[in-house]
């Protein structure tokens, strides 16, 4: 088992001893006493400064003129393109499709006459026509932009209407050539590509005299860092462009005439200054050599800081400290800090590498490392079969929710420890996610795999008794095998996961992957894809199943049951597609459609028969928890002018228990609207008696699993009888589902059940069929025969 690395301590840097300080500037002045040197330097610097100021002023003037001319020409291009577009739009009659055809027809002429490089007409996100180079189109607002790849172009974006825009790509070479001829400047348009250095950028467009490019090539190799450079007679500078976020314009101007007078002044200074400078240089040579030696030492130590800071030594003591001494002291301090930082960084890197491969809670390999192991085992299989076993802990969520997350973590650690006990029989262990673990094994004989699976069950079967926790766990295994097939690690894990889900659905302790599982998954995915279109294409329909008062056999209303008219599968029952929707937001959309359609059916029945009818609608758990449900129901009732008492909303027992506080709030909100509340599938989930009296319900529905046992199981009969009595004492009504035999009907009548529904009383049918079969109005369905008798049904 891997362990989490710890941080290694490093000694703190040693503090330096302070000594008198004498700066390098003062040491230099002690040598350079002669006033001639200072005067020479002053005159030289003044002359250079005056020359530079003159050149800067001239440059600023040129920059302003160039920017004005460039903006004017770009604007003129845009205006010209706008006028052309206005004419094309007028010819097209504001039809984008016709406009696209006109543009395609005009494109060859535009390339020849105007040298346009690219054109795109876009409506929303759809490209109606794309001609020439169309790879750099923005999605923003209208405007003019400069973009660069191998060459730089002007990108114009013009609106045709609110949904349609035209993009044009125009070359910049003619524009630069015009500015070159008019202003006498050498112009080069630079594109990004040299990092943050101007002179390293590539040349996209140029307008220069012959022989100018080789000089620029030599300058690019020097890679100066400022934005201005003088090369012989040429003054070069980089001028950013407002229309171009990156890159810019390289401008060169011949400054020979400007520099002629300053060159004469410099010649006089050189004739008098050179002899004096030579003497001073000889005197400074020895002193400078000493400084160079010290700097070389510091350079070496600075190099060590990056890789071997422990080699840096403290500086030697001098009588007078200068900047180089300070640099040495600071370098030594920095080396100590870097050692400390490097140690911490190394520890963090080791910790990150550990977390990248291992699960922190259990110490087992994580999903990423498992995939690496599987790939390695597959690569060196050597004729063996690789088994990937998914291990899932049953009831982990219930244990986690009831005992707390700390106990859940303790349980996962215990499971990991038990799995490690069989590590000798396998080739890898890992935690995939949550309560899912993975065991890897290569084998030649199937008996070894069977033995491993038995050992997994044996080691996980004993109850967990730790830290006040006593719980029984059971493992479900999903197995995927790879031998002859060329499978990837993710595919093997996916197959094992499919086998695990199959075992859980079928109530098995283990399951091996087969092609049928893949086919079922593919079928389910296709069904989910079809569900996306079912509502849009109105493929759903509500069937109505009648409910009766069991005392006198009169109609008590109907329950709305959804059906799906699939274009290929035919009539699809809800149990085939509702489970696929329950964990998605699509169930909410479908649920609101059911409510709306149910109220429309009630409205149509009232218009047809002049009477009101009660209709029950089932609510999915996700829809029941939707905060906008009461608002929607209230608006729908008003929209269809339906008496709220005619609508009954059914919620399942499990959705109430799992989210009791939220469910209680939602039920009260719905109850205030005047609708009836029914608890469906009562008694099939958790114990409901502890909270039943707290719920504002009107009806409790007995699940058909209880109804079908009447007359067969005495315990069931007592449960149903007790439930009916309890609900009556709480002021509610009871509806029995799934009545299919006369004997079941007799028992329910004897027990005092209020209402019933089932195939015996009437199957679900479409609204059209119901109208065709009804006797009179929707409320006058033929009465059922009164089955109640004084004796016990036989």
Helices and strands as residue ranges (DSSP letters): H 24-31, H 35-92, H 96-114, E 116-123, E 126-132, E 143-148, E 152-159, E 164-171, H 173-183, E 186-191, G 198-200, E 202-207, H 212-222, E 228-231, E 234-239, E 248-254, H 256-307, G 309-311, H 323-357, H 367-379, E 385-393, H 396-403, H 405-420, G 423-425, E 428-433, E 436-443, H 446-461, E 464-466, E 469-471, E 475-482, H 489-506, E 510-512, H 515-534, E 540-549, E 555-566, E 570-573, G 574-576, H 578-581, H 586-609, E 615-619, H 621-624, H 629-640, G 644-646, E 647-652, H 653-658, H 660-671, E 676-682, H 689-692, E 699-702, H 704-707, H 714-729, E 733-736, H 742-751, E 755-756, E 765-766, H 767-773
